[in-house]
Amino acid sequence: MTIFLASLFLPKTVYFKLPNTPPASERRSQRPASKKTPKRPPLELRTSLFPDPAITPPKTPEEDEGYHGDGFFVNEDGLRVQNVSDDEEFRSPAPADKQSPKWGGRANQPKSRANSPPPASLLEHARTLEKAKELGRQGILQPRVTRSDSHDRVFANANWRIVNADQGNGGLRNAAEAAARNGNGDEYSWVGTLGMPTDALEGTQQKEDINDRLVTEFNMYPVFCSDKDFDGHYLHFCKQILWPVFHYQIPDNPKSKAYEDHSWQFYVNLNQAFADKIVKNWKRGDTIWVHDYHLLLVPGMIRKKLPDAKIGLFLHVAFPSSEVFRCLAVRKQLLEGMLGANLIGFQIHEYTRHFLQTCSRLLSVEATPDGVQLEDRFVNVMNLAIGIDPVSLNAHRQEEEVKKWIGIMRERYKDKKIIVARDKLDHVRGVRQKLLSYELFLNKNPQWRDKVVLIQVALSTGEKTDLDAAVGDIVTRVNSNWANLAYLPLVYLKQDIPYSQYLALLTIADALMITSQREGMNLTSHEFIVCQDGTYSDTKHGSLILSEFTGTSSLFGNKELTVNPWSYRQCSEAIKKALEMPEDEKAERWEALREVVSQHTGDHWFSKFLAALDQNYEEQHRHDQTSVPRLNLNALGQRYSQTQNRVFFLDLEGTLIPYGPMNEIIPMNPQRTLDVLNDLTDDPRNTVYVMSGRRPEELDRLFRLVPNLGLIAENGCFIKNNRTSTWTEVADHDRVTSWKESVKGILQYYLERTPGSEIEDRNCSLTFHYKNADDYANAERQASDWTGHINESCEEQRVHATQLDDCVVVESIDWTKETAASQVYRDMRAASQGPEQSSVDFLMVVGDGREDEKVYKWANNLKTQDGIKEVVTVSLGNRNTEATTTLTQGVSGVLVTLQKLAGLS
Ligand SMILES: O=P(O)(O)OC[C@H]1O[C@H](O[C@H]2O[C@H](CO)[C@@H](O)[C@H](O)[C@H]2O)[C@H](O)[C@@H](O)[C@@H]1O
């Protein structure tokens, strides 16, 4: 069995050795200043970890020019990665939160042929474009850039090798590797893109060869798509729309809005390419595990082609509140794509809760704490925080290079307290807030000036934002205010640093400061905790200043210094507290945090998700329609004939008669149904109850000609015994009256704003009908909103709202068809204690709706619990069911079945 791990970037990519390319070191000195050469930053920014010229640290490699001509490639994390076309592969770990680098800009990889998606103004002129297409001038919509033949030939003929990729989710890779090392999980295969433009390889033998080598040697299935699709998907839809929205930042500038419509199509295309690749290679029994916000449509796309596939989805980033998510134009498509999975995992409970609320509000589906009930399937959810791999981290901490850097840094900053940070420079990560807080701290605490240094590593996001300039200004201001010849309070590196330096920084730091405005998890803080054990440095148990808006914060239980990044005052006080904290308090906090980090490892996360997926899949399929046998009428007849004390619980609408609108009385006289029920109840060995959501008086009227029939009305709130003519209200009248009063207030509010709608007030439920609303679409949307509203606000009153076709029903959760059936059965049992009576030996439940599922479950349990000889549960619906048999011929099939039983002795 294979586990397909689908993630946007494969852990491997291709490095081209271009002909006549001198080694990077030579190229660097020969390179003329070009437009691409970044301008020299102002002096304040031109800091490094080593302002002291006496120390000559190893050079930090340039991003584009990693090849050193020595068989090693230096990737973006500064990892020296062996040329794996040589036999042995050197696997270097990535920092768990790698931050995403640019796509498609490397000198040793082909150039992208994608153009930016067109501005909205162009799209508006669709007709012109169509005409242009007809005329063969498609270039207007998506101007086709013809790269020179030589560009293509250079790559088509260049030697290449497969190397570790520098893009992608480091936390996921480390977790997968740890799980494999520890023997947890079956063999897995990655599915992903190469993270580089591939149009230039189109139609070449090289593309085939690259594909074959990745599959056969590395178990990796590359997904090829056009550069245009990748650009539109990643740089536009993911980065401009999804990333900000999932982190609570709604893009509201016209440029982003213009992207939304058309970059969506690129998102769809890339997701489809992933789905197709997986479907093509999937075999029965395989598991598919899709990762993160880049691929949210993949589960749904696969489900369409492989209805039985076992699919998991894990969202690594945050999931926002439904109020934020609903701003997405394509919100329904995204949710439906996600719901193609059997199990959806989120980092923490808050994101899971948001997702459930969003589904309930936007899709009008029933959401329970366990997951989402769709019409024909259940989708489980779980929260499960990812972690790091302390084993491999510790192995790397022992490397000489790391120790060397620890020595250098300790020496350089020997009389200073060090606060460290490494973040992507985008709004979400809150670097600006952090620097402002640090400035405030220095302003308010003169005693600390000259004694503390903040080292902020800032990774480029590949986009030019106003943030760059804003952060640059703060750096300049802080340093010009408080620096002197021998002291620089703020070391700001606008580049990434090698992994060894990263580990050294985490080791010698007195504090790590994370001020993300939102973040799915944040594994840097986990790595910091491991590095602070004092093994390689005399500094240890450093303080962690951590934004309360990270997933990690909800895991760490306040043992860190929790901050709200928008409160500069609180952050500056946290800095002071971190620097002045007594050793014993530091040690106590660190111990607690280390415990959490070592319990929540990546390996644990990986195996636990897959185990849950197996279990949920198995449970979901146990009730799968296709695996539930059809009712065998002959066999049933034989079993029935051998019993003497039988009880039937039969659902009414959709089972004994066709459905009718809830707010209209049942129009016809269902003679055939009445005849069948009369025949069945004529046999004194049979006790028959009909269950319905209708009012008692309505059922009385309908069944007045079936004298021995028991009735359950209003979905379990009223029971009429089969031998008497009086109804019992089983629901607690006072409680029902009380919740109805408060819910009526809410419904009244919506009624006034929804012309044409009406409220139906039953004894134990309230139904809001909007079938005849003047603006039906709006009413339906509003209804799904306030369904969620009622479910949240009335939870304590034990009330539940369910949106059905054209209406929303609000009712108590404590009185159901199941509780009523169970009471009837208990009463029968109590009565059967007498010498004349025998206990029930045949129990049959027939239904078609979701609310009947609980009755099947209850009845099935009685078989073992009470030893009832024959328990028969029959479902008519298409859904996954708890019933042990199905019947596909609807109402008429039920009537035929019951008629046949009634005719037997
Ligand atoms: O920037 P992208 O290529 O779009 O990828 C997004 C980020 O993915 C990874 O971070 C996410 O997963 C981490 C592990 O589960 C989690 O700790 C973090 O909060 C998530 O944002 C990756 O580590 C980042 O570098 C990417 O930016």
The ligand as an SDF file (V2000), in Angstrom:
LIG
                    3D

 27 28  0  0  0  0  0  0  0  0999 V2000
    4.7580   30.1470    1.5320 O   0  0  0  0  0  0  0  0  0  0  0  0
    4.1520   28.9060    1.0040 P   0  0  0  0  0  0  0  0  0  0  0  0
    5.0000   28.1680    0.0120 O   0  0  0  0  0  0  0  0  0  0  0  0
    2.7870   29.1630    0.4610 O   0  0  0  0  0  0  0  0  0  0  0  0
    3.9340   27.9220    2.2060 O   0  0  0  0  0  0  0  0  0  0  0  0
    3.3240   28.3870    3.3730 C   0  0  0  0  0  0  0  0  0  0  0  0
    4.1750   28.0680    4.5630 C   0  0  0  0  0  0  0  0  0  0  0  0
    4.1690   26.6520    4.7180 O   0  0  0  0  0  0  0  0  0  0  0  0
    4.9010   26.1890    5.8450 C   0  0  0  0  0  0  0  0  0  0  0  0
    4.3450   26.7610    7.0130 O   0  0  0  0  0  0  0  0  0  0  0  0
    3.0900   26.2620    7.3740 C   0  0  0  0  0  0  0  0  0  0  0  0
    3.2860   24.9390    7.8930 O   0  0  0  0  0  0  0  0  0  0  0  0
    4.0820   24.8950    9.1020 C   0  0  0  0  0  0  0  0  0  0  0  0
    4.1940   23.4350    9.5140 C   0  0  0  0  0  0  0  0  0  0  0  0
    2.9190   22.8650    9.6190 O   0  0  0  0  0  0  0  0  0  0  0  0
    3.4250   25.7580   10.1800 C   0  0  0  0  0  0  0  0  0  0  0  0
    4.2230   25.7520   11.3510 O   0  0  0  0  0  0  0  0  0  0  0  0
    3.2810   27.1960    9.6840 C   0  0  0  0  0  0  0  0  0  0  0  0
    2.6170   27.9810   10.6450 O   0  0  0  0  0  0  0  0  0  0  0  0
    2.4760   27.1810    8.4000 C   0  0  0  0  0  0  0  0  0  0  0  0
    2.3880   28.5050    7.8660 O   0  0  0  0  0  0  0  0  0  0  0  0
    6.3270   26.6240    5.7110 C   0  0  0  0  0  0  0  0  0  0  0  0
    7.0380   26.2360    6.8620 O   0  0  0  0  0  0  0  0  0  0  0  0
    6.4250   28.1140    5.5460 C   0  0  0  0  0  0  0  0  0  0  0  0
    7.7580   28.4190    5.2810 O   0  0  0  0  0  0  0  0  0  0  0  0
    5.5950   28.5430    4.3630 C   0  0  0  0  0  0  0  0  0  0  0  0
    5.6110   29.9360    4.2450 O   0  0  0  0  0  0  0  0  0  0  0  0
  1  2  2  0
  2  3  1  0
  2  4  1  0
  2  5  1  0
  5  6  1  0
  6  7  1  0
  7  8  1  0
  7 26  1  0
  8  9  1  0
  9 10  1  0
  9 22  1  0
 10 11  1  0
 11 12  1  0
 11 20  1  0
 12 13  1  0
 13 14  1  0
 13 16  1  0
 14 15  1  0
 16 17  1  0
 16 18  1  0
 18 19  1  0
 18 20  1  0
 20 21  1  0
 22 23  1  0
 22 24  1  0
 24 25  1  0
 24 26  1  0
 26 27  1  0
M  END
$$$$
